[in-house]
Amino acid sequence: MKETDKKEVINLLKTAKGQLDGIIRMTEEDRYCIDISKQILAVQALLKKSNLTVLKQHIHGCVKQALRDGEGEQKIEEIINILDKYIK
């Protein structure tokens, strides 16, 4: 993974981790359910963005190399399986 993308993914995941800690506190404090739900959606968006960055780098790196080496079918199947889970 490119260093800039790696840093972006790490920052997104650390932000999501911090927000999760906040959501736990909000829940423990019996905060308003809608506010908690909004924070959960924010964390999901961060995780989605980080996952897309990881997948993008996988396609541009691992999959591209596998295609050059004539071994792309397995990598393509991996991407299809991930997309299938992502869509559900």
N, CA, C and O atoms as CSV, one atom per row, in Angstrom:
chain,resi,resn,atom,element,x,y,z
A,1,MET,N,N,0.853,-1.174,0.000
A,1,MET,CA,C,0.000,0.000,0.000
A,1,MET,C,C,0.898,1.236,0.000
A,1,MET,O,O,1.908,1.283,0.702
A,2,LYS,N,N,0.521,2.219,-0.785
A,2,LYS,CA,C,1.279,3.468,-0.813
A,2,LYS,C,C,1.243,4.119,0.569
A,2,LYS,O,O,0.245,4.040,1.284
A,3,GLU,N,N,2.334,4.751,0.919
A,3,GLU,CA,C,2.466,5.346,2.248
A,3,GLU,C,C,1.380,6.383,2.532
A,3,GLU,O,O,0.863,6.447,3.647
A,4,THR,N,N,1.032,7.191,1.537
A,4,THR,CA,C,-0.002,8.212,1.760
A,4,THR,C,C,-1.358,7.562,2.033
A,4,THR,O,O,-2.102,8.010,2.906
A,5,ASP,N,N,-1.673,6.509,1.286
A,5,ASP,CA,C,-2.942,5.811,1.520
A,5,ASP,C,C,-2.920,5.079,2.856
A,5,ASP,O,O,-3.930,5.027,3.557
A,6,LYS,N,N,-1.777,4.519,3.204
A,6,LYS,CA,C,-1.645,3.831,4.486
A,6,LYS,C,C,-1.905,4.804,5.637
A,6,LYS,O,O,-2.618,4.477,6.586
A,7,LYS,N,N,-1.329,5.988,5.546
A,7,LYS,CA,C,-1.538,7.006,6.583
A,7,LYS,C,C,-3.005,7.416,6.650
A,7,LYS,O,O,-3.561,7.592,7.734
A,8,GLU,N,N,-3.626,7.567,5.482
A,8,GLU,CA,C,-5.043,7.943,5.441
A,8,GLU,C,C,-5.907,6.874,6.118
A,8,GLU,O,O,-6.789,7.195,6.915
A,9,VAL,N,N,-5.649,5.609,5.798
A,9,VAL,CA,C,-6.422,4.513,6.385
A,9,VAL,C,C,-6.228,4.486,7.905
A,9,VAL,O,O,-7.194,4.340,8.654
A,10,ILE,N,N,-4.993,4.626,8.350
A,10,ILE,CA,C,-4.717,4.619,9.787
A,10,ILE,C,C,-5.432,5.776,10.476
A,10,ILE,O,O,-6.018,5.593,11.543
A,11,ASN,N,N,-5.392,6.951,9.886
A,11,ASN,CA,C,-6.080,8.105,10.481
A,11,ASN,C,C,-7.588,7.893,10.539
A,11,ASN,O,O,-8.229,8.216,11.539
A,12,LEU,N,N,-8.146,7.352,9.469
A,12,LEU,CA,C,-9.585,7.084,9.456
A,12,LEU,C,C,-9.956,6.064,10.533
A,12,LEU,O,O,-10.952,6.232,11.236
A,13,LEU,N,N,-9.157,5.014,10.657
A,13,LEU,CA,C,-9.452,3.975,11.649
A,13,LEU,C,C,-9.285,4.502,13.076
A,13,LEU,O,O,-10.066,4.151,13.960
A,14,LYS,N,N,-8.277,5.337,13.302
A,14,LYS,CA,C,-8.096,5.921,14.632
A,14,LYS,C,C,-9.244,6.863,14.975
A,14,LYS,O,O,-9.699,6.909,16.118
A,15,THR,N,N,-9.708,7.610,13.983
A,15,THR,CA,C,-10.861,8.483,14.199
A,15,THR,C,C,-12.090,7.655,14.529
A,15,THR,O,O,-12.840,7.988,15.447
A,16,ALA,N,N,-12.298,6.573,13.783
A,16,ALA,CA,C,-13.441,5.691,14.044
A,16,ALA,C,C,-13.340,5.096,15.446
A,16,ALA,O,O,-14.342,4.995,16.154
A,17,LYS,N,N,-12.141,4.705,15.843
A,17,LYS,CA,C,-11.938,4.148,17.182
A,17,LYS,C,C,-12.317,5.172,18.254
A,17,LYS,O,O,-12.988,4.837,19.230
A,18,GLY,N,N,-11.887,6.406,18.068
A,18,GLY,CA,C,-12.243,7.461,19.015
A,18,GLY,C,C,-13.741,7.693,19.070
A,18,GLY,O,O,-14.315,7.878,20.144
A,19,GLN,N,N,-14.364,7.681,17.909
A,19,GLN,CA,C,-15.818,7.860,17.882
A,19,GLN,C,C,-16.533,6.688,18.541
A,19,GLN,O,O,-17.547,6.881,19.211
A,20,LEU,N,N,-16.017,5.474,18.359
A,20,LEU,CA,C,-16.623,4.313,19.016
A,20,LEU,C,C,-16.558,4.452,20.538
A,20,LEU,O,O,-17.520,4.148,21.243
A,21,ASP,N,N,-15.413,4.913,21.028
A,21,ASP,CA,C,-15.297,5.151,22.467
A,21,ASP,C,C,-16.337,6.172,22.924
A,21,ASP,O,O,-16.937,6.029,23.989
A,22,GLY,N,N,-16.539,7.198,22.107
A,22,GLY,CA,C,-17.550,8.203,22.421
A,22,GLY,C,C,-18.955,7.630,22.412
A,22,GLY,O,O,-19.778,7.988,23.254
A,23,ILE,N,N,-19.231,6.754,21.477
A,23,ILE,CA,C,-20.550,6.120,21.396
A,23,ILE,C,C,-20.799,5.252,22.626
A,23,ILE,O,O,-21.903,5.228,23.171
A,24,ILE,N,N,-19.770,4.549,23.048
A,24,ILE,CA,C,-19.908,3.727,24.264
A,24,ILE,C,C,-20.240,4.617,25.458
A,24,ILE,O,O,-21.133,4.303,26.246
A,25,ARG,N,N,-19.516,5.730,25.587
A,25,ARG,CA,C,-19.809,6.660,26.690
A,25,ARG,C,C,-21.225,7.220,26.594
A,25,ARG,O,O,-21.943,7.309,27.590
A,26,MET,N,N,-21.611,7.594,25.378
A,26,MET,CA,C,-22.961,8.126,25.179
A,26,MET,C,C,-24.013,7.104,25.607
A,26,MET,O,O,-25.006,7.454,26.245
A,27,THR,N,N,-23.789,5.859,25.257
A,27,THR,CA,C,-24.741,4.795,25.596
A,27,THR,C,C,-24.771,4.582,27.104
A,27,THR,O,O,-25.841,4.432,27.693
A,28,GLU,N,N,-23.595,4.567,27.728
A,28,GLU,CA,C,-23.521,4.400,29.184
A,28,GLU,C,C,-24.213,5.549,29.914
A,28,GLU,O,O,-24.773,5.361,30.995
A,29,GLU,N,N,-24.170,6.731,29.320
A,29,GLU,CA,C,-24.777,7.919,29.930
A,29,GLU,C,C,-26.249,8.089,29.551
A,29,GLU,O,O,-26.872,9.095,29.890
A,30,ASP,N,N,-26.794,7.104,28.851
A,30,ASP,CA,C,-28.198,7.147,28.406
A,30,ASP,C,C,-28.519,8.393,27.604
A,30,ASP,O,O,-29.552,9.029,27.811
A,31,ARG,N,N,-27.626,8.736,26.685
A,31,ARG,CA,C,-27.853,9.893,25.829
A,31,ARG,C,C,-28.972,9.594,24.842
A,31,ARG,O,O,-29.397,8.448,24.694
A,32,TYR,N,N,-29.435,10.622,24.183
A,32,TYR,CA,C,-30.545,10.542,23.242
A,32,TYR,C,C,-30.224,9.551,22.124
A,32,TYR,O,O,-29.167,9.623,21.497
A,33,CYS,N,N,-31.143,8.634,21.891
A,33,CYS,CA,C,-30.929,7.528,20.945
A,33,CYS,C,C,-30.569,8.015,19.539
A,33,CYS,O,O,-29.703,7.433,18.886
A,34,ILE,N,N,-31.210,9.047,19.082
A,34,ILE,CA,C,-30.947,9.555,17.737
A,34,ILE,C,C,-29.512,10.085,17.633
A,34,ILE,O,O,-28.855,9.903,16.609
A,35,ASP,N,N,-29.037,10.731,18.680
A,35,ASP,CA,C,-27.656,11.210,18.688
A,35,ASP,C,C,-26.671,10.042,18.624
A,35,ASP,O,O,-25.659,10.108,17.926
A,36,ILE,N,N,-26.973,8.992,19.349
A,36,ILE,CA,C,-26.130,7.795,19.315
A,36,ILE,C,C,-26.153,7.191,17.915
A,36,ILE,O,O,-25.109,6.820,17.379
A,37,SER,N,N,-27.323,7.092,17.335
A,37,SER,CA,C,-27.466,6.526,15.998
A,37,SER,C,C,-26.684,7.333,14.965
A,37,SER,O,O,-26.045,6.758,14.083
A,38,LYS,N,N,-26.731,8.640,15.068
A,38,LYS,CA,C,-25.979,9.492,14.139
A,38,LYS,C,C,-24.477,9.227,14.249
A,38,LYS,O,O,-23.772,9.200,13.240
A,39,GLN,N,N,-24.000,9.034,15.453
A,39,GLN,CA,C,-22.577,8.749,15.649
A,39,GLN,C,C,-22.201,7.374,15.093
A,39,GLN,O,O,-21.117,7.195,14.537
A,40,ILE,N,N,-23.095,6.418,15.247
A,40,ILE,CA,C,-22.857,5.090,14.677
A,40,ILE,C,C,-22.756,5.192,13.154
A,40,ILE,O,O,-21.882,4.572,12.548
A,41,LEU,N,N,-23.641,5.966,12.540
A,41,LEU,CA,C,-23.582,6.156,11.088
A,41,LEU,C,C,-22.284,6.830,10.666
A,41,LEU,O,O,-21.729,6.507,9.616
A,42,ALA,N,N,-21.797,7.767,11.481
A,42,ALA,CA,C,-20.533,8.442,11.180
A,42,ALA,C,C,-19.369,7.450,11.206
A,42,ALA,O,O,-18.482,7.508,10.353
A,43,VAL,N,N,-19.371,6.547,12.176
A,43,VAL,CA,C,-18.317,5.536,12.257
A,43,VAL,C,C,-18.400,4.594,11.060
A,43,VAL,O,O,-17.376,4.225,10.485
A,44,GLN,N,N,-19.604,4.208,10.689
A,44,GLN,CA,C,-19.765,3.337,9.526
A,44,GLN,C,C,-19.210,4.008,8.270
A,44,GLN,O,O,-18.583,3.346,7.443
A,45,ALA,N,N,-19.433,5.305,8.121
A,45,ALA,CA,C,-18.915,6.027,6.963
A,45,ALA,C,C,-17.386,6.045,6.959
A,45,ALA,O,O,-16.764,5.892,5.908
A,46,LEU,N,N,-16.789,6.229,8.124
A,46,LEU,CA,C,-15.326,6.205,8.217
A,46,LEU,C,C,-14.775,4.830,7.852
A,46,LEU,O,O,-13.784,4.727,7.129
A,47,LEU,N,N,-15.413,3.783,8.348
A,47,LEU,CA,C,-14.973,2.422,8.039
A,47,LEU,C,C,-15.146,2.119,6.552
A,47,LEU,O,O,-14.298,1.470,5.940
A,48,LYS,N,N,-16.236,2.588,5.988
A,48,LYS,CA,C,-16.477,2.375,4.562
A,48,LYS,C,C,-15.399,3.067,3.730
A,48,LYS,O,O,-14.868,2.488,2.783
A,49,LYS,N,N,-15.085,4.297,4.089
A,49,LYS,CA,C,-14.063,5.042,3.350
A,49,LYS,C,C,-12.695,4.367,3.482
A,49,LYS,O,O,-11.961,4.257,2.499
A,50,SER,N,N,-12.355,3.921,4.673
A,50,SER,CA,C,-11.061,3.259,4.856
A,50,SER,C,C,-11.017,1.945,4.080
A,50,SER,O,O,-9.994,1.615,3.481
A,51,ASN,N,N,-12.105,1.201,4.085
A,51,ASN,CA,C,-12.157,-0.058,3.341
A,51,ASN,C,C,-12.012,0.183,1.843
A,51,ASN,O,O,-11.310,-0.568,1.165
A,52,LEU,N,N,-12.657,1.206,1.322
A,52,LEU,CA,C,-12.540,1.507,-0.107
A,52,LEU,C,C,-11.101,1.864,-0.478
A,52,LEU,O,O,-10.625,1.491,-1.550
A,53,THR,N,N,-10.417,2.577,0.397
A,53,THR,CA,C,-9.019,2.913,0.142
A,53,THR,C,C,-8.158,1.654,0.128
A,53,THR,O,O,-7.291,1.504,-0.733
A,54,VAL,N,N,-8.392,0.756,1.071
A,54,VAL,CA,C,-7.646,-0.508,1.110
A,54,VAL,C,C,-7.913,-1.318,-0.161
A,54,VAL,O,O,-6.984,-1.845,-0.772
A,55,LEU,N,N,-9.169,-1.414,-0.551
A,55,LEU,CA,C,-9.514,-2.176,-1.757
A,55,LEU,C,C,-8.924,-1.544,-3.011
A,55,LEU,O,O,-8.456,-2.253,-3.901
A,56,LYS,N,N,-8.943,-0.218,-3.087
A,56,LYS,CA,C,-8.359,0.481,-4.226
A,56,LYS,C,C,-6.880,0.142,-4.351
A,56,LYS,O,O,-6.391,-0.155,-5.441
A,57,GLN,N,N,-6.183,0.190,-3.238
A,57,GLN,CA,C,-4.761,-0.130,-3.264
A,57,GLN,C,C,-4.516,-1.600,-3.604
A,57,GLN,O,O,-3.534,-1.930,-4.268
A,58,HIS,N,N,-5.397,-2.467,-3.155
A,58,HIS,CA,C,-5.278,-3.887,-3.487
A,58,HIS,C,C,-5.411,-4.092,-4.998
A,58,HIS,O,O,-4.642,-4.838,-5.605
A,59,ILE,N,N,-6.379,-3.431,-5.583
A,59,ILE,CA,C,-6.599,-3.561,-7.022
A,59,ILE,C,C,-5.417,-2.991,-7.802
A,59,ILE,O,O,-4.933,-3.611,-8.748
A,60,HIS,N,N,-4.957,-1.807,-7.400
A,60,HIS,CA,C,-3.846,-1.172,-8.115
A,60,HIS,C,C,-2.513,-1.869,-7.875
A,60,HIS,O,O,-1.592,-1.735,-8.681
A,61,GLY,N,N,-2.401,-2.602,-6.791
A,61,GLY,CA,C,-1.150,-3.285,-6.476
A,61,GLY,C,C,-1.217,-4.771,-6.740
A,61,GLY,O,O,-0.736,-5.257,-7.763
A,62,CYS,N,N,-1.815,-5.485,-5.812
A,62,CYS,CA,C,-1.837,-6.956,-5.859
A,62,CYS,C,C,-2.531,-7.517,-7.097
A,62,CYS,O,O,-2.005,-8.410,-7.761
A,63,VAL,N,N,-3.705,-6.993,-7.400
A,63,VAL,CA,C,-4.469,-7.522,-8.532
A,63,VAL,C,C,-3.752,-7.210,-9.841
A,63,VAL,O,O,-3.640,-8.071,-10.714
A,64,LYS,N,N,-3.273,-5.987,-9.973
A,64,LYS,CA,C,-2.557,-5.602,-11.195
A,64,LYS,C,C,-1.339,-6.499,-11.415
A,64,LYS,O,O,-1.089,-6.952,-12.532
A,65,GLN,N,N,-0.590,-6.749,-10.355
A,65,GLN,CA,C,0.591,-7.611,-10.463
A,65,GLN,C,C,0.198,-9.050,-10.806
A,65,GLN,O,O,0.848,-9.696,-11.628
A,66,ALA,N,N,-0.855,-9.539,-10.181
A,66,ALA,CA,C,-1.307,-10.905,-10.467
A,66,ALA,C,C,-1.738,-11.043,-11.927
A,66,ALA,O,O,-1.484,-12.071,-12.554
A,67,LEU,N,N,-2.386,-10.012,-12.467
A,67,LEU,CA,C,-2.790,-10.047,-13.873
A,67,LEU,C,C,-1.562,-10.084,-14.785
A,67,LEU,O,O,-1.543,-10.813,-15.777
A,68,ARG,N,N,-0.544,-9.298,-14.447
A,68,ARG,CA,C,0.700,-9.313,-15.227
A,68,ARG,C,C,1.357,-10.697,-15.203
A,68,ARG,O,O,1.931,-11.154,-16.191
A,69,ASP,N,N,1.252,-11.348,-14.033
A,69,ASP,CA,C,1.892,-12.661,-13.863
A,69,ASP,C,C,1.028,-13.807,-14.369
A,69,ASP,O,O,1.415,-14.970,-14.257
A,70,GLY,N,N,-0.135,-13.492,-14.924
A,70,GLY,CA,C,-1.031,-14.519,-15.420
A,70,GLY,C,C,-1.777,-15.266,-14.330
A,70,GLY,O,O,-2.281,-16.367,-14.552
A,71,GLU,N,N,-1.845,-14.658,-13.140
A,71,GLU,CA,C,-2.505,-15.301,-12.001
A,71,GLU,C,C,-3.648,-14.435,-11.453
A,71,GLU,O,O,-3.915,-14.424,-10.252
A,72,GLY,N,N,-4.292,-13.737,-12.331
A,72,GLY,CA,C,-5.289,-12.773,-11.899
A,72,GLY,C,C,-6.632,-13.346,-11.507
A,72,GLY,O,O,-7.391,-12.700,-10.784
A,73,GLU,N,N,-6.940,-14.539,-11.964
A,73,GLU,CA,C,-8.280,-15.096,-11.712
A,73,GLU,C,C,-8.602,-15.189,-10.219
A,73,GLU,O,O,-9.705,-14.839,-9.799
A,74,GLN,N,N,-7.642,-15.660,-9.419
A,74,GLN,CA,C,-7.881,-15.787,-7.977
A,74,GLN,C,C,-8.110,-14.415,-7.341
A,74,GLN,O,O,-8.987,-14.264,-6.491
A,75,LYS,N,N,-7.330,-13.421,-7.747
A,75,LYS,CA,C,-7.477,-12.070,-7.192
A,75,LYS,C,C,-8.815,-11.468,-7.589
A,75,LYS,O,O,-9.451,-10.777,-6.793
A,76,ILE,N,N,-9.238,-11.727,-8.808
A,76,ILE,CA,C,-10.533,-11.227,-9.265
A,76,ILE,C,C,-11.654,-11.859,-8.441
A,76,ILE,O,O,-12.597,-11.172,-8.049
A,77,GLU,N,N,-11.556,-13.154,-8.180
A,77,GLU,CA,C,-12.563,-13.838,-7.359
A,77,GLU,C,C,-12.597,-13.264,-5.941
A,77,GLU,O,O,-13.669,-13.109,-5.357
A,78,GLU,N,N,-11.418,-12.949,-5.387
A,78,GLU,CA,C,-11.369,-12.330,-4.059
A,78,GLU,C,C,-12.117,-11.004,-4.043
A,78,GLU,O,O,-12.874,-10.720,-3.115
A,79,ILE,N,N,-11.902,-10.199,-5.070
A,79,ILE,CA,C,-12.585,-8.904,-5.161
A,79,ILE,C,C,-14.091,-9.102,-5.297
A,79,ILE,O,O,-14.871,-8.395,-4.661
A,80,ILE,N,N,-14.495,-10.045,-6.109
A,80,ILE,CA,C,-15.928,-10.326,-6.281
A,80,ILE,C,C,-16.542,-10.753,-4.952
A,80,ILE,O,O,-17.634,-10.300,-4.609
A,81,ASN,N,N,-15.859,-11.619,-4.197
A,81,ASN,CA,C,-16.373,-12.054,-2.892
A,81,ASN,C,C,-16.486,-10.898,-1.917
A,81,ASN,O,O,-17.465,-10.804,-1.177
A,82,ILE,N,N,-15.501,-10.021,-1.906
A,82,ILE,CA,C,-15.560,-8.847,-1.021
A,82,ILE,C,C,-16.713,-7.939,-1.427
A,82,ILE,O,O,-17.468,-7.473,-0.574
A,83,LEU,N,N,-16.850,-7.687,-2.720
A,83,LEU,CA,C,-17.945,-6.826,-3.202
A,83,LEU,C,C,-19.299,-7.424,-2.865
A,83,LEU,O,O,-20.234,-6.701,-2.523
A,84,ASP,N,N,-19.408,-8.746,-2.961
A,84,ASP,CA,C,-20.659,-9.411,-2.610
A,84,ASP,C,C,-21.013,-9.139,-1.152
A,84,ASP,O,O,-22.171,-8.859,-0.843
A,85,LYS,N,N,-20.043,-9.215,-0.262
A,85,LYS,CA,C,-20.278,-8.932,1.161
A,85,LYS,C,C,-20.558,-7.450,1.380
A,85,LYS,O,O,-21.382,-7.079,2.215
A,86,TYR,N,N,-19.877,-6.627,0.635
A,86,TYR,CA,C,-20.010,-5.172,0.769
A,86,TYR,C,C,-21.410,-4.703,0.381
A,86,TYR,O,O,-21.975,-3.805,1.005
A,87,ILE,N,N,-21.946,-5.316,-0.641
A,87,ILE,CA,C,-23.253,-4.918,-1.163
A,87,ILE,C,C,-24.399,-5.366,-0.248
A,87,ILE,O,O,-25.432,-4.701,-0.172
A,88,LYS,N,N,-24.214,-6.480,0.435
A,88,LYS,CA,C,-25.284,-7.021,1.292
A,88,LYS,C,C,-25.515,-6.174,2.511
A,88,LYS,O,O,-26.378,-6.492,3.329
